[in-house]
Amino acid sequence: MLLSQTGVVKVCDFALAVQQNQKRVCGTPAFMAPEAFEGREEPKSDVWSLGITLMELAEGKNPYAGCSTEVVKRKVQKDKSPALSSSKWSAAFVDFVKRCLEKEVKKRASASELMSVGDTRASET
C-alpha cells in the first residue's frame, strides 16, 4: 500500500504472481486466497487479499501472523475463514470483510460488487 503526501491510500500490489519461466505460484502466503495456493488465481483472489489486509489494519495483526507457509496454506484451504468480531466493529464492516473472505470463488464478492455496497447504503440514508 502506498500513502501519498495528501493522505491518499493506493493499493499497489498484493505480490501475487506466476513466474512464467518456472510455472510456480509466488506471493505472500498470509494474503493468498485458497485458489491461489493451487495456481488458479483470478481477479477475485485480490478481493480475498483485500479482506485480509482490512483485518490486519483493523486488528493490528494479520490473522495468519507467525504461521509457516504450510500452516497458512492448510488454514486458508481447510479452516473456516477468519472473521472480525461483531462486538468490536460495525455490522457493515464485518459483512464487507466476510464477503471478501468467502472461500468459494464463485460466491466471493467481486470488486465491483463491493464498490456498489457503499453506493447502496449511501442512497438508503
Buried (B, 14 or more C-beta within 10 A) or exposed (E): EEEEEEEEEEEEEBEBEBEEEEEEBEBBBBBBBBBBBEEEBEEBBBBBBBBBBBBBEBBEEBBBEEBEEEEBBEBBBEEEBBBBEEEEBEEEBBBBBBBBBBBEBEEBBEEEEBEEBEEEEEEEE
